[in-house]
Amino acid sequence: MRCVFCDALDSKVIDSRSADGGFSIRRRRECITCGKRFTTYEKVEHSLIYVVKRDGRREPFNKEKIKNGLRHACEKLPVSSQQIDEIAYSVEKQAFKRGEEISTQMIGDIVMEELRGLNEVAYVRFACVYRKFTDLATLMNELETLTAEGQKKKE
């Protein structure tokens, strides 16, 4: 591993730890030449998954897009960045289980299911954009469904 400070080729591993819930390894390294320390991460490289857009286009799966959508839905709500990362990871994991392609509809459904259990306001915000609510009646129907499900859980 090249040193990020002096570009030397030799470094030694000082410490290795599990990261991302056991799906990657964090290594603390020390450069043999300059003595400075830096961190690297090692994770399994998945085969490329393509997302099938609504118009039929295909593009590589990008977990950052999921995180951005989650951040917008959870803005100013008591949802931590760790919780957002966990949902994004869960979506990524489910996408890879499905094979080489996954539709944006399937991704949206997975995200909504995750948000439903995390924060109802974030769920509704995401649903408004994802399902493209065009009028108040559609939004009210979704809110009524969500409220009814909440009542069933309490009983």
N, C-alpha and C positions, 0 to 999 in steps of 0.2 A: 504494500500500500504506500503510495507516494505521500510524503509529508506535505501538508497544506502550507507550511511556512517556508521551507527551504527547498522543496521539490526533490528531496533525497528519496531513494527507493526503499531504504530499510527502516522499518519501525518494529517495535515489539509491543505485544499486547500485555497491558498491565492488569486489566479487569474485563470480564465478560459477564453480562447480565441479560436475562430475558426481558424483552420489551413488547409492547403492543399485545398484551395478554398471551404471550408465548409464541407469537407469530413472527417475531424478529429478534435479533440479538444485537445488543448495544455493546460495542467494544471500545474501551479506553486504551489509546495507543500512545507510545512515546517514541519520538524520532531518535534514531541511533546517532545521527549526525549533529543535530542542533539541540536535542534534549527537550524540545517543546512537546506538549501533549495535545491530542485532538481526539475527537470521538467519531466513530464510524458505526453504521447500522447495516446489518445483513438480514435480508429477507428472501423468501422464496419468490422467484419470478414466475408469475402466472402466465399462461398462454393468453394471447390477446383476445379480449371479448369485445364484440361490437354491439353498439346500441342502435336499434332500428327506430328511427324518428317517425313521427306521424305521417310525414310526406314520403316515407319509404327510403330516405337517405340512411346511410350507415356511417357511424363514426366510432372511433375507439372509446371504450368505457373510461370515464374520467371521474374519479372519486372526488376531486376538488369541486366539480360542478354540483355534486350532491351536497357537499359541505356548504357551499355558497347559498344554495337554496334553503338549507336548514338554518343557516345564520340569519337569513332574511326573515324566515318564519318565526324564529325564536328571539328576534331583536327585542330588547327591553323586557324580557321575561326571565324568570329564575331558572334558566337552563344553562348549564356550564359548557364550556368548550369541550370538556372530556365527554359529556353526554352526546354532544354533536358528533364527535369523533367516533364514539361507539356505534351510533346509528349509521354513520357513513360506512364504517367497517362492516356492520351487519348487512347492509345493502350490497356492498361489494362481495361479501362472502356468498350471499344468496344468488347474485348474478353469476358468479363463477360456477356455482352448483348447477345452474340451468344450461350450461353449455357455451357454444360459441357466440350466440346472439341472445339479446334480451330487448324487449320493446320498452320504449319510454313509458308506456302505460303500465307495464309490470313494475318498473322502477318506481313510478309514482305511487302505485298501490302499496308497495313495500314500505316506502317512506311514510305514507299516511298511516299505515298500521302501526309503525314504530312511534310516530308522533302522537297517535291517539292514546297510547298508554303512558306517554311522557307528560304532555301538556295539551289540554284541550284547546286553548287559544292558539297555540302554534299549529295544531292540527287544522283548525278552521282557516287560519291564514294561508297555510300551504294548500288546502283544498280549494280556496277561492282562486288561486292562480292556476293550480294544476287542472282543476275541473272546469276552469274558465266560466265561473258563474257570471251570467250576463244580467241577471235581475235579482231583486231582493227576495222574490218568492223562492227561488232556487236555494239561496243562502238560508232562508228561514226553514226550508224543508230539511236541510242538512243539520241545522242547529236543533231542530225538533227531534231528529233521529238520534243525535248525540245525547241530548237530554234524556230521552227515553231509555237509551242504553245505560246511562248513568244511574237512573232510577232502578233499573233491573238489578244492577250490581249491588245497590244498597239494600235491596230486599232479600 
